[in-house]
Each structure stands twice: as structure tokens, then as C-alpha cells.
Amino acid sequence: MYSTLSRRAAKVLILLWAALVLRRYYPFETLFSYHPLSLVLFDVVLVFSVDLSIAAKEIRGQKNDALRDEYLSRHKYGMLCSMFLSLAGIAVIVSNKVKSGKGFLFLSGRLPSTHGYSGILW
């Protein structure tokens, strides 16, 4: 289905992208700079978790049930971790908006930017 090379390439590319984004915001001095940190970690965990799911699917039906169960277990915890990281990033963004006096989400009457809308849709 998916070649091992393409799956490895996806993992290398997400790690390279994460390093470049985190380098841009390091050192994390303000509350605002923590939202890219949590959301980049979310993306990395998500890509690695999906890779584990694909690996488990590829060995289905073989005699490696213990290995498949291990992959699925790691995938499950990876997905839970990515949900936590996503919620942490959202919490930092909302907290920063409230602290800077911009109100709570749409209740302030202020509409988000294109970047904000893309984050909401994501």
C-alpha cells in the first residue's frame, strides 16, 4: 500500500519542518510562542501515530499479532497525545487572547484572521 521509503520520507520531512518552525520561535519567552510549540508537536505525534497505524495494517493476517497489537497500542496513545497537544495549543491561544484584551473567541465581536480560521478548521 504505502512504501516504507515514502513513510520514512514523511517522518523525516515532518521532523525537518518541526525543527525549522521551532527554531523560528526559540527561545519561548512569551505565552504566544508556546502555541507553535504545542501544535508542531501535535503534527509530529500525529504523523508518527498514523505511520504506526499503517504499519499495523500492513502486517494484518500475518503471524505477528503481538507486534500488530503493539503498533495499535502505540497508535492509540499517539492519537490521545496528539489530542492533548491540540487542546493545549488552543488553550494557550485563547488564554493569550483573553490576557491581551481581545476577548473570548467570537463572543468579543472580533472575527479571527485567515490564520485563525485555518486553525479553527484544522
N, C-alpha and C positions, 0 to 999 in steps of 0.2 A: 504494500500500500504506500507507505512513505519510506523512502530510503534512509538508511542510517546516516548517510552523508548529509542529507538535507536536514535531518533532525539535529545533527551536531552543528551544522551551519546556523540554524535558527538559535541554538543556545549560545554560540559564540557571538553572533550579532546582537542578541539582547544584552549580553554582558558588556560588550563594547559600547553599545548605546547607553547603558546604565552608567558606565564609568564616565562617559562624556557629559551626561546630564548632571551627575553628582559633582563632577569637577567644577561645573559652572556655578553651583550653589554652595560649595565648600568654602570657608567654614560656615557651619549652620548657626548663624548669630541671631537671627530673628525667627519669630514664630512662623512667618511666611515661608521661610526657606525649608521648613520641615515638611510641607505638603509635597514638594517634588520628591523628597527622600522616601516618604511612605508610599507614594504612588509608583515610583520607579521600582521599589522593592516588590510591590504588588505585581507589576508587569513581569519581573524576573521569576517570581514564585509561580505565577500563572503559566508562563511558558514551560518551565521545568515540570510543573504538575501535569500539563497536557501531554508532554512528552512521555511521562510515566504511564498515562492512560493509553497512549498509542502503543507503547511497548507491551503493556498488558494485553491489549487486543491482538497484537501480532503473535503472541505465544499461546493464545487460547486454543484448547484442544490438544496441546502437547502434554508431555508428562511433567511439566514444570509448574504444577499447581501451586506449590509453596512460593515460588518466585513470582508467579502471577498475583497471588494474594498479597505479597509484599509490595509489588508495584501499585496495586489498587489501594492498599492501605496508605502508602506514601502519597498517592494522588489525592485521596480523601483529606488527609491532613494538610496537604499543599493548598487545596481549594479552601479549606477552613481558614488557613493562614492568610491567603490572598483576600478573603472576605474581610478579615480583621484589619489588614493593612489598608484596604479600600476605605473602610469605615473610619480608621484613624486619620487618613488623609482628608476625608470630608470633614471630620471633627475639627481638624486644625484650620481648614479653610473657613468654616462657619465661625469658629472662635475668633479668628483674626478679623473677620468682617464685623462682628459684634464689638470687639475691642476698639476698632478704628472708627466706630460710629456710623457704619454703613448699613446697619440694620440686620435683621434676620431674614435671609433668603429673599423671597418675593414679598414678604409682609411689609417691607420698608417702602414699597412702591418703585424701587430701583431695579431695573432689569439687568441681568448678567450680560457680560460681553460674549463675543463669539467663543472665546476660550472657555468661559463659564458654561455656555450652552453645550459645548462639546464634552465637557466634564460631566454635566448632568446626564447627557445621553449615554455616555460611556458606562 
